[in-house]
Amino acid sequence: MSNSSIEKLDNKYNFKIEYKLINNNELLKSRLSEIPKSSGCYLFKDIDNNLLYIGKSKKLRSRVSSYFNNFSDLTPRLSLMVRQITEIEIIVTDSEYEALNLESNLIKTNKPYFNILLKDDKKYPYLCITWSEKYPRIFITRKRRNRNDLDRYYGPYVDVGLLRNTLFLIKKIFPLRHSKLSKSFYREITGLDLEKISSEEYRKIVKQASMVFQGRNDDLIRILENKMSYFSNDLQYEKAAKIRDQISGLKLLTESQKISVPDSSINRDIFGIVSEKNIASIQIFQMRSGKLIGRIGYSQKLEGISESEILQRVFEEHYINVDGIEIPSEILVQYEFTNKQTLEEWLSQLKQKKVKILNPKRSNKLKTIEMVQKNAKLELNRILNGIQDNESAIEDLSQILELNTHPKRIEGYDISHIQGSDPVASQVVFIDGIPSKQNYRKYKIKDNNVYIGHSDDYASIYEVIYRRFKKWSRYKKDGGDLSYLINSKNNVINKELFSDWPDLVMIDGGKGQLNSAIKALEDLNLEKDVILCSLAKKKEEIYVPGLSKPLNTDMNQKGVMLLRRLRDEAHRFALSFHRNKRSKRMNKSQLTQIPGLGSSRIKDLLEHFNSVDAIRIASKEDLMKVKGLGANTANDIYNFFNND
């Protein structure tokens, strides 16, 4: 790419090269010379003053300088970060210990992008408690980004079955909300009136339940036993009996968690790691009084980082995100950490008790670490087998379509409607053969020729592909070099600016749907830049531009099966969006039949109750609690749904 092209890109995306320290030696030298040699934290910022990274060091100047002096040796991830640095902020501390504490607090508060070593791993679920809500919920999720900072996460848990069973028993022991149900639904499920339970009282119940996921079953049982004794002495036998049942359930749960491990009487966390083919599998066993209360797992690319460095970073990030009371008094690690004493001081302050970090070389403690390593090895084998299967499928698909390079990012598109009603489209993305759900996209079809009673899948496909690639048509028209982009996928700058360019686009359908996509690309002058194919359902036949007949393939060969998985996921995602859109329309249309109920009131009702079903079973008193809804309107709504 020419210098002028790079300049156009930088201007277009507000990346002003002259302000980047890596491109301005004089500015860089001046800035580095201002950095003290003492301990403290450094904050890297980009041109928009966004925090990129927060780090700590005993010797700030040498640590910060190393990013720029050894730039050519940096991993792609760090290289990408350094290319964006325009400002360095320094906070000096009196000791490395203070720097560690400060770094922890700053990362928690600011969540810089490049500090997130451990990305959300969709293989493992988390448990979430929504403390941000008036009546918190407890549920299992595989997503933890972009939620409220008040919400609390535990995990990610490797043993999904144990997690689900634990949560099932917890919800039997304690009267908890299962989802975003209305208060009427809560009453139907639990037999309790949420209105009669204050937010403060309900949060106390959730806090008790959360103690189980903190490994504090025994503490919770002691609290409940004292409470039961109080109610019994006060002759409140019904309340005492309920607490007795809760204690029995907790003891049953505690017993079900027990496993046999060597030297397991002490509360401890055990960290182990194994790696192969540049992939590391890390596991953390959480042992409390001889019971395994959690098995947490991560997988991470090594990218030139040693196992000991990865393990230490996992260690630090893990304890940054837990409450002090959850930290055990003893932690076993597979490798000796370079700043063990500092870490012990940091954890001891968080816990308010002495915490030891041990790297055992013999005895039962070493056997415990070896047990964790065995489990990490099993998980690594599973990960590698999945990677190998995907690599084999991608290679086969490359041969089928005669591609010069293996398609890393594949996009799939599908249309969903019922006789033209509520038409929508889906864009799903597979990266390295694995669904990348954060890159999925939904489209509402806007074509006026698609309406109830008249569908047109060809027009819908044309619209979606046109909208998807319209920005690239503008970029090409402005002088952008797409061929350079396509042939330089490994370039760091391109990763930064053009991460959503697909290596292959698959359309769900046959020759007709494919031709509609081709027409859209021709109108955008991109028909030679985007690689297209389609997959027809009946015989799983693959069509490509320029050929009237499908390719000669076997529906069960790996490359075809990869496209089938992509097509099925696109269909599922489109259908889900269509059903949701149709349901909202039908709900709204049902409410419009109620006399005197306008669009503003309908919106208020749906925001309050979340669904028409909840409105249908609501009492008049419940309805009147909707903001601005008077007694007469509430009466009309109630009579509409309850008039035989």
Secondary structure, DSSP 4 states (H G I P E B T S, - for coil): --HHHHHHHHHHTT--GGG-GGG-HHHHHHHHHTS-SSSEEEEEE-TT--EEEEEEESSHHHHHHHHHHTGGGS-HHHHHHHTT--EEEEEE-SSHHHHHHHHHHHHHHH--GGG--S---TTS-EEEE-TTSSS--EEEES--TTS-TT-EEE--BS-HHHHHHHHHHHHHHS----SS--HHHHHHHHSS-GGGS-HHHHHHHHHHHHHHHTT-HHHHHHHHHHHHHHHHHTT-HHHHHHHHHHHHHHHHHHHHHB---TT-SS-EEEEEEEEETTEEEEEEEEEETTEEEEEEEEEEE-TT--HHHHHHHHHHHHHHTS-GGGS-SEEEESS--TTHHHHHHHHHHHHTS--EEE---SHHHHHHHHHHHHHHHHHHHHHHHHHHHHHHHHHHHHHHHT-SS--SEEEEEEEEEETTEEEEEEEEEEETTEE-GGG-EEEE---TT-BTTB--HHHHHHHHHHHHHHHHHHHHHTT--HHHHHHTTT-HHHHHH-TT--SEEEEESSHHHHHHHHHHHHHTT-TTTS-EEEEETTTTEEE-TT-SS-----TTSHHHHHHHHHHHHHHHHHHHHHHHHHHHHHHHHHHTTSTT--HHHHHHHHHHHSSHHHHHT--HHHHHTSTT--HHHHHHHHHHHH--
